[in-house]
Amino acid sequence: MTIDLQTLKDVVGGTAVAFRCVTDYQPAGGPGDKIFPPTYEGGKYATEERVDPATGEIRQCVLLDSVQSQANRMELALLEAHRAGTVQIPLLVTRFDQEKLLKKFSVTSLEAPHRVADALFRDSLLDGTIFRESEKGRILDTAEVRNAIGLFGLCPTALIFGLWDSTGPRGGLGCKFQRAVASEIVGYDVVGGKKTGSRIDPAQITLGAGPLYERTSSGDEVPDWTLDEKAGSNKLGKDKKGRPSEANHGNVTPTITEGGFTISRARQTTTLSLAVLRRLRFPLNGVADSNHETDIAARSALAALGLAAGTLARVDTDLRSRCQLFAEQEPVWELLDRPGESPREFELSPEDALKLLAAAIVEAKNAGLPWEGEIELTPSPDLVELVRRSQELANTSGEEED
């Protein structure tokens, strides 16, 4: 079956618990090819034991893509669709294109870590007013589960991916919205592998050609190092031995370390909680109570947004270097409705998902719900200066972020 808008409205207005999409993958290089999961603090992989849903046996597993990372990928997939003009999604944009900046860039509410509540928007201006003091920015001060209409129009993705306004004026007491869409990718039956590294210098620079010194005076025509001890200060490197390799010259001795895994399969599990969406209410025109039809229109639009995000993100499964996956089957969305009954199954291509979302947006607008376009902000002078100083420090000293 395919999902049309009426089917979606019936589901949202019914008693179904959630949509679920489970997809199995193999490495793009084929079964048995090594893949590299993300590393966390201390260079560790997130390994754990899990029960294999197919056999009930305990398997050694590794996390290939976390819930947070999957949310970011879904947001970027929606942003790409928005920029391609296939769907219009409310979006905050602050542009760092000031002349004094070394690097120009922009940040949208589909890219910022805290979404619409991010400090980059908090410290930007809307029509000359600090965003959080503007009419649209003050929406965050009163947004809650019983009154989500303002946030629906300003940043609906915050209602499906979750939001905590912890950087706002109320700190930890700021508005919170539970995540409705959750997704992760896990590798099963992992076997640890080895990782090698080496480099052959095409110029054949040797260790004995040094030592290299940190050049005391800089210039446009000389490198940052020198062979002349009189023109330098200290020998290069943390150990102050001045090896040519400290300036990325010379060979690198081959090394072998722990790294990467082979797996029997990878499994991506995405859920869209209809129960979470049903808690949201959307009272029009500042009244105390919401209208049922309006709530259904808003919740259906959010459900369509979540389905589109989960579907679009499955198109690109190149997670990182040496971790590209290929699906073993077309994705199918299951509807978890009545306990004990087999879930209804729905096919949803990326094109159909976008059509469903577009239809749901039209219905929401016809119900009187707000749906903004792009809202362009300007970073405050202090924020621009903070970014400028950070760019210059990074450019001259390689200083890391705090």
C-alpha positions as a printed NumPy array, in Angstrom:
array([[  0.   ,   0.   ,   0.   ],
       [  1.002,   3.599,  -0.458],
       [  0.286,   6.394,   2.001],
       [ -1.96 ,   9.208,   0.836],
       [ -3.01 ,  12.188,   2.921],
       [ -6.41 ,  10.796,   3.885],
       [ -4.819,   7.54 ,   5.046],
       [ -2.296,   9.508,   7.083],
       [ -5.02 ,  11.643,   8.693],
       [ -6.992,   8.533,   9.596],
       [ -3.893,   6.994,  11.167],
       [ -3.006,  10.145,  13.098],
       [ -6.571,  10.509,  14.317],
       [ -6.78 ,   6.851,  15.326],
       [ -5.05 ,   4.749,  17.952],
       [ -1.925,   3.546,  16.126],
       [  1.241,   3.816,  18.191],
       [  3.963,   4.46 ,  15.62 ],
       [  5.357,   4.008,  12.148],
       [  8.454,   1.826,  11.948],
       [ 10.941,   1.234,   9.135],
       [ 13.613,  -1.471,   9.474],
       [ 16.215,  -1.853,   6.713],
       [ 19.132,  -4.288,   6.512],
       [ 22.39 ,  -3.319,   4.811],
       [ 25.7  ,  -4.774,   3.72 ],
       [ 28.921,  -2.803,   3.19 ],
       [ 29.115,  -1.288,  -0.285],
       [ 32.174,  -3.471,  -0.863],
       [ 30.07 ,  -6.563,  -0.23 ],
       [ 29.659,  -9.01 ,   2.669],
       [ 32.856,  -9.323,   4.663],
       [ 34.239,  -5.935,   3.636],
       [ 35.644,  -3.97 ,   6.569],
       [ 33.828,  -0.85 ,   7.736],
       [ 34.814,   1.863,  10.175],
       [ 32.266,   2.981,  12.805],
       [ 32.488,   6.393,  14.508],
       [ 34.932,   6.751,  17.392],
       [ 34.151,   8.446,  20.67 ],
       [ 36.153,   9.698,  23.654],
       [ 39.578,   8.081,  23.756],
       [ 39.204,   6.776,  20.189],
       [ 36.805,   4.043,  21.338],
       [ 34.071,   2.37 ,  19.333],
       [ 30.572,   2.038,  20.841],
       [ 30.384,  -1.768,  21.105],
       [ 27.763,  -3.639,  23.123],
       [ 25.825,  -6.876,  23.275],
       [ 22.316,  -6.934,  21.806],
       [ 19.657,  -9.551,  21.25 ],
       [ 19.338, -10.44 ,  17.565],
       [ 15.649,  -9.921,  16.717],
       [ 15.859, -12.623,  14.045],
       [ 17.189, -15.415,  16.288],
       [ 16.829, -14.222,  19.872],
       [ 20.529, -14.883,  20.425],
       [ 22.903, -12.397,  22.014],
       [ 25.218, -10.808,  19.43 ],
       [ 28.24 ,  -8.557,  19.691],
       [ 27.295,  -5.274,  18.022],
       [ 28.753,  -1.861,  17.212],
       [ 26.99 ,   1.46 ,  16.733],
       [ 27.436,   2.677,  13.16 ],
       [ 25.301,   5.82 ,  13.38 ],
       [ 23.734,   7.268,  16.536],
       [ 20.264,   8.707,  17.065],
       [ 21.748,  12.212,  17.123],
       [ 23.755,  11.661,  13.938],
       [ 20.736,  10.162,  12.172],
       [ 18.643,  13.201,  13.148],
       [ 21.276,  15.479,  11.615],
       [ 21.258,  13.436,   8.403],
       [ 17.46 ,  13.62 ,   8.2  ],
       [ 17.533,  17.378,   8.732],
       [ 20.135,  17.819,   5.998],
       [ 18.025,  15.678,   3.646],
       [ 15.057,  17.983,   4.292],
       [ 17.276,  21.026,   3.787],
       [ 18.425,  19.67 ,   0.418],
       [ 14.786,  19.163,  -0.64 ],
       [ 13.964,  22.692,   0.513],
       [ 16.869,  24.175,  -1.45 ],
       [ 15.887,  22.149,  -4.521],
       [ 12.432,  23.744,  -4.344],
       [ 10.544,  20.455,  -4.012],
       [  9.066,  21.447,  -0.648],
       [  8.977,  24.597,   1.482],
       [  9.984,  24.225,   5.115],
       [ 10.054,  27.107,   7.645],
       [ 13.675,  28.002,   8.172],
       [ 15.784,  30.426,  10.183],
       [ 18.961,  31.516,   8.388],
       [ 21.74 ,  33.643,   9.804],
       [ 24.435,  34.65 ,   7.323],
       [ 28.032,  35.29 ,   8.263],
       [ 29.014,  37.128,   5.092],
       [ 30.503,  40.272,   6.637],
       [ 33.566,  41.747,   4.953],
       [ 35.823,  41.326,   7.989],
       [ 35.373,  37.54 ,   8.13 ],
       [ 38.025,  35.311,   6.584],
       [ 35.48 ,  32.609,   5.779],
       [ 31.876,  33.306,   4.745],
       [ 29.134,  30.844,   5.674],
       [ 25.509,  30.577,   6.726],
       [ 23.718,  28.475,   9.335],
       [ 20.08 ,  27.332,   9.16 ],
       [ 17.784,  25.914,  11.82 ],
       [ 18.168,  22.556,  10.056],
       [ 21.93 ,  22.66 ,  10.727],
       [ 22.314,  24.343,  14.123],
       [ 22.819,  21.909,  17.043],
       [ 19.976,  23.365,  19.128],
       [ 17.765,  24.039,  16.106],
       [ 15.673,  27.222,  16.495],
       [ 16.897,  27.641,  20.09 ],
       [ 20.574,  27.706,  19.11 ],
       [ 22.805,  30.456,  20.511],
       [ 23.737,  31.558,  16.971],
       [ 20.111,  32.629,  16.416],
       [ 19.718,  33.928,  19.97 ],
       [ 22.618,  36.31 ,  19.361],
       [ 21.453,  37.431,  15.91 ],
       [ 19.117,  40.235,  14.859],
       [ 15.742,  40.172,  13.13 ],
       [ 14.978,  43.535,  11.53 ],
       [ 17.405,  45.229,  13.925],
       [ 16.052,  43.545,  17.084],
       [ 17.831,  40.78 ,  18.941],
       [ 16.008,  37.637,  17.815],
       [ 14.808,  36.455,  21.228],
       [ 13.308,  39.909,  21.86 ],
       [ 11.463,  39.943,  18.528],
       [  7.865,  38.821,  18.08 ],
       [  8.928,  35.584,  16.421],
       [ 11.725,  34.917,  18.878],
       [  9.385,  35.281,  21.859],
       [  7.465,  32.254,  20.566],
       [ 10.055,  30.116,  22.358],
       [  9.203,  31.758,  25.701],
       [  5.63 ,  30.43 ,  25.693],
       [  5.869,  27.294,  23.54 ],
       [  4.744,  24.083,  25.23 ],
       [  3.034,  20.808,  24.438],
       [ -0.418,  22.386,  24.949],
       [  0.431,  25.34 ,  22.719],
       [  2.857,  24.373,  19.943],
       [  1.256,  26.433,  17.173],
       [  3.893,  29.16 ,  17.112],
       [  6.75 ,  26.673,  16.938],
       [  4.856,  24.73 ,  14.244],
       [  5.003,  27.789,  12.005],
       [  8.518,  28.836,  12.947],
       [ 10.429,  25.528,  13.132],
       [  8.234,  22.42 ,  12.777],
       [ 11.268,  20.131,  12.63 ],
       [ 11.898,  20.968,  16.303],
       [  8.598,  19.228,  17.089],
       [  9.692,  15.951,  15.481],
       [ 13.43 ,  15.924,  16.275],
       [ 13.075,  17.405,  19.762],
       [ 14.   ,  20.721,  21.349],
       [ 15.29 ,  22.004,  24.649],
       [ 15.604,  25.775,  24.965],
       [ 18.472,  25.498,  27.453],
       [ 20.417,  28.46 ,  25.989],
       [ 17.51 ,  30.914,  26.357],
       [ 16.668,  33.326,  29.191],
       [ 15.121,  30.565,  31.352],
       [ 18.133,  28.27 ,  31.087],
       [ 17.316,  24.672,  31.973],
       [ 13.674,  25.641,  32.554],
       [ 13.244,  26.562,  28.884],
       [ 10.648,  24.767,  26.753],
       [ 11.185,  21.074,  26.038],
       [  9.718,  18.912,  23.301],
       [ 10.238,  15.169,  23.166],
       [ 11.803,  13.593,  20.1  ],
       [  9.134,  11.969,  17.889],
       [ 11.526,  10.51 ,  15.294],
       [ 14.358,   8.23 ,  16.378],
       [ 16.711,   6.298,  14.13 ],
       [ 20.013,   4.457,  14.477],
       [ 22.178,   2.016,  12.53 ],
       [ 23.815,  -0.948,  14.275],
       [ 26.265,  -3.545,  12.975],
       [ 25.787,  -7.172,  14.108],
       [ 28.304,  -9.975,  14.753],
       [ 31.268,  -7.644,  14.751],
       [ 34.823,  -8.919,  14.412],
       [ 37.594,  -6.436,  15.14 ],
       [ 40.167,  -5.7  ,  12.473],
       [ 43.5  ,  -3.99 ,  12.006],
       [ 44.344,  -0.576,  10.605],
       [ 47.664,   0.253,   8.941],
       [ 49.302,   3.568,   8.215],
       [ 52.436,   4.726,   6.411],
       [ 53.747,   7.33 ,   4.001],
       [ 56.523,   7.363,   1.435],
       [ 57.89 ,  10.854,   0.814],
       [ 58.232,  11.447,  -2.968],
       [ 61.085,  13.883,  -2.245],
       [ 62.852,  11.197,  -0.149],
       [ 63.583,  13.633,   2.692],
       [ 65.365,  11.758,   5.482],
       [ 65.578,  12.19 ,   9.244],
       [ 69.249,  13.135,   9.058],
       [ 68.485,  16.136,   6.846],
       [ 67.211,  18.019,   9.914],
       [ 66.836,  19.33 ,  12.489],
       [ 64.162,  21.944,  11.69 ],
       [ 63.633,  25.057,  13.775],
       [ 60.595,  27.261,  14.363],
       [ 61.245,  30.365,  12.28 ],
       [ 61.467,  33.484,  14.435],
       [ 60.279,  35.928,  11.758],
       [ 57.529,  35.066,   9.283],
       [ 57.168,  36.106,   5.677],
       [ 55.203,  35.435,   2.528],
       [ 58.157,  33.819,   0.748],
       [ 59.445,  31.434,   3.436],
       [ 57.916,  28.466,   5.298],
       [ 57.198,  28.543,   9.039],
       [ 60.32 ,  26.479,   9.709],
       [ 64.025,  26.935,   8.938],
       [ 67.213,  24.86 ,   8.871],
       [ 69.197,  27.839,  10.139],
       [ 69.471,  27.637,  13.918],
       [ 70.295,  31.355,  14.038],
       [ 67.041,  32.24 ,  12.248],
       [ 64.915,  29.993,  14.447],
       [ 63.919,  29.727,  18.074],
       [ 63.188,  26.144,  19.156],
       [ 63.387,  22.852,  17.35 ],
       [ 60.065,  21.73 ,  15.894],
       [ 57.843,  19.249,  17.674],
       [ 56.536,  18.542,  21.14 ],
       [ 59.75 ,  16.706,  22.014],
       [ 61.821,  19.528,  20.433],
       [ 63.857,  17.164,  18.262],
       [ 63.158,  19.003,  15.025],
       [ 62.354,  15.973,  12.893],
       [ 61.377,  16.8  ,   9.278],
       [ 58.189,  14.798,   9.907],
       [ 57.075,  17.547,  12.324],
       [ 56.666,  19.702,   9.196],
       [ 55.044,  16.788,   7.325],
       [ 58.192,  15.995,   5.342],
       [ 59.872,  12.619,   5.115],
       [ 58.632,   9.058,   5.4  ],
       [ 56.231,   7.839,   8.072],
       [ 57.151,   4.485,   9.553],
       [ 54.466,   1.876,   8.799],
       [ 52.226,   1.218,  11.797],
       [ 49.553,  -1.34 ,  12.601],
       [ 46.804,  -0.699,  15.165],
       [ 43.33 ,  -1.906,  16.069],
       [ 40.695,  -0.499,  13.725],
       [ 37.527,  -1.296,  11.8  ],
       [ 35.169,  -4.281,  11.882],
       [ 33.601,  -6.883,   9.682],
       [ 29.889,  -7.526,  10.308],
       [ 27.233, -10.007,   9.278],
       [ 24.845,  -7.147,   8.497],
       [ 23.882,  -3.615,   9.501],
       [ 20.353,  -2.749,  10.538],
       [ 18.738,   0.677,  10.476],
       [ 15.66 ,   1.114,  12.671],
       [ 13.584,   4.284,  12.375],
       [ 10.446,   4.985,  14.395],
       [  7.966,   7.845,  14.198],
       [  5.941,   8.041,  17.412],
       [  2.311,   8.99 ,  16.771],
       [  1.763,   9.002,  20.527],
       [  4.205,  11.904,  20.873],
       [  2.466,  13.854,  18.105],
       [ -0.97 ,  13.357,  19.707],
       [  0.184,  15.179,  22.825],
       [  0.759,  18.357,  20.815],
       [ -2.051,  20.913,  20.638],
       [ -2.398,  23.895,  18.331],
       [ -4.903,  26.52 ,  19.572],
       [ -5.611,  29.187,  16.933],
       [ -5.756,  32.934,  17.582],
       [ -4.586,  32.733,  21.184],
       [ -7.618,  30.864,  22.509],
       [ -7.25 ,  28.527,  25.468],
       [ -8.408,  25.31 ,  23.767],
       [ -7.477,  23.842,  20.416],
       [ -9.824,  22.622,  17.712],
       [ -9.753,  18.867,  16.943],
       [ -9.651,  19.311,  13.16 ],
       [ -6.833,  21.838,  13.469],
       [ -4.879,  19.47 ,  15.701],
       [ -5.302,  16.637,  13.184],
       [ -4.085,  18.867,  10.327],
       [ -1.01 ,  19.94 ,  12.291],
       [ -0.171,  16.451,  13.536],
       [ -0.622,  15.012,  10.035],
       [  1.789,  17.596,   8.617],
       [  4.33 ,  16.694,  11.304],
       [  3.858,  12.982,  10.62 ],
       [  4.387,  13.612,   6.893],
       [  7.493,  15.625,   7.745],
       [  8.873,  12.742,   9.826],
       [  8.097,  10.16 ,   7.141],
       [  9.746,  12.33 ,   4.489],
       [ 12.828,  12.845,   6.643],
       [ 13.197,   9.13 ,   7.358],
       [ 12.659,   8.223,   3.714],
       [ 14.958,  10.859,   2.186],
       [ 17.822,  10.086,   4.568],
       [ 17.87 ,   6.463,   3.378],
       [ 19.   ,   7.595,  -0.074],
       [ 22.509,   8.458,   1.173],
       [ 24.057,   5.797,   3.391],
       [ 27.681,   6.846,   2.958],
       [ 28.153,   7.448,   6.681],
       [ 31.847,   8.376,   6.671],
       [ 35.158,   7.362,   5.135],
       [ 35.153,   3.584,   4.628],
       [ 31.656,   3.162,   6.008],
       [ 29.294,   3.135,   3.03 ],
       [ 26.319,   0.783,   3.174],
       [ 23.944,  -0.628,   0.559],
       [ 20.377,  -1.676,   1.347],
       [ 19.383,  -5.311,   0.87 ],
       [ 15.725,  -4.41 ,   0.271],
       [ 13.466,  -1.476,  -0.484],
       [ 12.43 ,   0.291,   2.725],
       [  8.925,  -0.456,   3.983],
       [  7.073,   1.514,   6.663],
       [  5.084,  -0.612,   9.107],
       [  2.152,   0.796,  11.085],
       [  2.037,  -0.469,  14.679],
       [ -1.662,  -0.305,  15.449],
       [ -3.531,  -3.038,  17.323],
       [ -1.588,  -5.392,  19.621],
       [ -1.483,  -8.941,  18.289],
       [ -2.238,  -7.933,  14.709],
       [  0.341,  -7.934,  11.932],
       [  1.456,  -4.391,  11.107],
       [  0.096,  -2.826,   7.94 ],
       [  2.888,  -2.159,   5.456],
       [  3.328,   0.9  ,   3.27 ],
       [  5.724,   1.691,   0.445],
       [  6.964,   5.258,   0.298],
       [  9.46 ,   6.432,  -2.306],
       [ 11.309,   9.745,  -1.815],
       [  9.142,  11.323,  -4.53 ],
       [  5.911,  10.086,  -2.923],
       [  7.102,  11.19 ,   0.522],
       [  7.636,  14.742,  -0.737],
       [  4.241,  14.763,  -2.46 ],
       [  2.588,  13.598,   0.761],
       [  4.379,  16.312,   2.719],
       [  3.401,  19.007,   0.206],
       [ -0.268,  17.941,   0.403],
       [ -0.18 ,  17.925,   4.215],
       [  1.32 ,  21.433,   4.249],
       [ -1.476,  22.747,   2.007],
       [ -4.078,  21.19 ,   4.305],
       [ -2.405,  22.71 ,   7.38 ],
       [ -2.363,  26.16 ,   5.804],
       [ -6.031,  25.819,   4.807],
       [ -6.786,  25.028,   8.462],
       [ -5.317,  28.406,   9.433],
       [ -2.027,  27.078,  10.777],
       [  1.091,  29.247,  10.316],
       [  3.849,  28.025,   7.974],
       [  6.657,  30.543,   7.551],
       [  9.155,  30.704,   4.706],
       [ 12.812,  31.532,   5.241],
       [ 13.414,  34.069,   8.006],
       [ 16.757,  35.777,   7.508],
       [ 18.698,  36.97 ,  10.528],
       [ 21.834,  39.086,  10.793],
       [ 24.483,  38.133,  13.362],
       [ 24.998,  40.837,  15.979],
       [ 28.248,  42.848,  15.779],
       [ 29.551,  41.099,  18.913],
       [ 28.851,  37.677,  17.409],
       [ 30.563,  38.658,  14.158],
       [ 33.614,  39.857,  16.081],
       [ 33.694,  36.623,  18.114],
       [ 33.645,  34.592,  14.9  ],
       [ 36.286,  36.836,  13.291],
       [ 38.676,  36.412,  16.22 ],
       [ 38.11 ,  32.657,  16.23 ],
       [ 38.836,  32.421,  12.51 ],
       [ 42.007,  34.443,  12.809],
       [ 43.264,  32.374,  15.755],
       [ 42.516,  29.157,  13.889],
       [ 44.249,  30.513,  10.777],
       [ 47.431,  31.623,  12.54 ],
       [ 47.889,  29.175,  15.377],
       [ 45.7  ,  26.169,  14.639],
       [ 43.937,  26.699,  17.967],
       [ 41.25 ,  24.114,  18.604],
       [ 37.683,  24.895,  19.628],
       [ 36.955,  25.007,  23.344]])
